[in-house]
Amino acid sequence: MTDVSIIVPCYNHGHFIHETIQSVLNQSYTNFECIVVNDGSTDQQTISILKSINHPKIKVIHTENQGLASARNNGIKEAQAEIILPLDSDDTIAPLYVEKALAAMKSNRNIGIVYCFADLFGAQYGRFILPEYSIEKILYANCIFHCAFFWRQDWEKVKGYNPNMLYGYEDWDFWLSIIALGKTVFLIPEVLHYYRVRENSMVRSMTVEQRAKMRAQLFLNHESFYKQHLPLFFKELQKIEFLASISLLDRLKEKLFNPVKTSKNIISRFGNKQ
């Protein structure tokens, strides 16, 4: 049986896909499958490249364009393994990533997410800086990039990536779902992932209003989890320099004690359609 399924959504990034796939094929741990999801690409070069892929470990499926969350879900539905790794079609992974992550996950079934350090390349170089993971930190900002391992069973329990995260943050939303199951997070303290920075990437293209809407949607998707951890959330807010004003923090607390109404107002203000 295949131990890990690597899911690679692709939308018009065919010129990067061979580099991505080669990094998968270079893995020291070889009992894997790779599922490339053509999420309704319109670029003819991408379509041609994806149709030309012919390798026993690589499977390409073609769907209508449904967005990143649904593309990942569509790939996972086809997966044979109990452990899943999402990988963007313009990123790469180091040869030891699968081997080391699987060892960590199989050592403790309560570990729900395994990730590593990462470096940037492309339009920007250097370390991919994320906050050190803790529950209070991930309530305020994402601490885990998309290219992290998880159990397929947990994906099924939380009903997958939520397609209502229209503009981004779908990985952050998904990690909150896994953590809410009571699962722990494990960091491999090595650079094993390489994240390509593009000027026109989805995250970099998000407007201020779209970011606000997605943060509000995030809260609505995890209302009970945020309410459960409100003291931790407020503690994290107090550490942030621009929220040092007591009056501002008090106003935020007042809104957060009725967070569903606040979040619904934001969603209503910016509209519910993509």
FENDAWO-V243602 format. One record per backbone hydrogen bond with DSSP energy under -1.0 kcal/mol. NH is the residue of the N-H (numbers start at 1). CO is the residue of the C=O. If there is no record, write none. Layout:
nh-><NH & NH>
co-><CO & CO>
This chain:
nh-><3 & 5 & 6 & 7 & 8 & 10 & 16 & 20 & 21 & 22 & 23 & 24 & 25 & 26 & 27 & 28 & 32 & 33 & 34 & 35 & 36 & 37 & 38 & 39 & 39 & 40 & 40 & 47 & 48 & 49 & 50 & 51 & 52 & 58 & 59 & 61 & 63 & 71 & 72 & 73 & 74 & 75 & 76 & 77 & 79 & 84 & 85 & 87 & 91 & 92 & 94 & 97 & 100 & 101 & 102 & 103 & 104 & 105 & 106 & 111 & 112 & 113 & 114 & 115 & 117 & 119 & 120 & 121 & 123 & 128 & 129 & 138 & 139 & 141 & 148 & 149 & 150 & 152 & 155 & 156 & 157 & 158 & 160 & 165 & 166 & 173 & 174 & 175 & 176 & 177 & 178 & 179 & 180 & 181 & 182 & 183 & 184 & 186 & 188 & 190 & 192 & 194 & 195 & 197 & 201 & 205 & 206 & 211 & 212 & 213 & 214 & 215 & 216 & 217 & 218 & 219 & 220 & 221 & 222 & 226 & 227 & 228 & 229 & 230 & 233 & 234 & 235 & 236 & 237 & 238 & 240 & 243 & 244 & 249 & 250 & 251 & 252 & 253 & 254 & 255 & 256 & 257 & 258 & 259 & 262 & 263 & 264 & 265 & 266 & 267 & 268 & 269 & 270>
co-><31 & 83 & 33 & 85 & 35 & 37 & 13 & 16 & 17 & 18 & 19 & 20 & 21 & 22 & 24 & 95 & 30 & 4 & 57 & 6 & 59 & 8 & 61 & 10 & 37 & 38 & 63 & 43 & 44 & 45 & 46 & 47 & 48 & 55 & 34 & 36 & 38 & 67 & 68 & 69 & 70 & 71 & 72 & 73 & 76 & 150 & 5 & 7 & 88 & 194 & 192 & 94 & 96 & 97 & 98 & 99 & 100 & 101 & 102 & 108 & 184 & 184 & 149 & 186 & 190 & 193 & 126 & 195 & 197 & 118 & 127 & 134 & 135 & 137 & 146 & 114 & 84 & 82 & 151 & 152 & 153 & 154 & 155 & 162 & 164 & 169 & 170 & 171 & 172 & 173 & 174 & 175 & 176 & 178 & 179 & 178 & 110 & 113 & 115 & 188 & 117 & 92 & 119 & 121 & 198 & 201 & 203 & 207 & 208 & 209 & 210 & 211 & 212 & 213 & 214 & 215 & 216 & 217 & 218 & 222 & 223 & 224 & 225 & 227 & 229 & 230 & 231 & 232 & 233 & 234 & 237 & 240 & 241 & 245 & 246 & 247 & 248 & 249 & 250 & 251 & 252 & 253 & 255 & 256 & 258 & 259 & 260 & 261 & 262 & 263 & 264 & 265 & 266>
